[in-house]
Amino acid sequence: MDTENYLNHPTFGLLFRVCLVEENRELFSTLYAQRLFFVVFQGADGLEFEPIGRTDAKVLVENRMRMLRRSGMYKEYDQLQKVHQNTFQ
């Protein structure tokens, strides 16, 4: 989480990486409005974008935060907590 990652969505333009959800699945949001969220994963035909709602995106981030805290990954947890506050509050 030390570097910023971006993807170009074919319809919605530039997306930024919010966090890793699980292996090979990441949560991205539209760069400026932070209103549209996508779970992005590598599929058979390349990157696949699964649109999800803001509430579901928030739950994914909170679940990731719990996992980081339980695993003792406090630096990553602190970074994700800041992202959570900036994105959802």
Helices and strands as residue ranges (DSSP letters): E 6-9, E 13-22, E 25-30, E 37-43, E 46-52, H 54-70, H 74-88
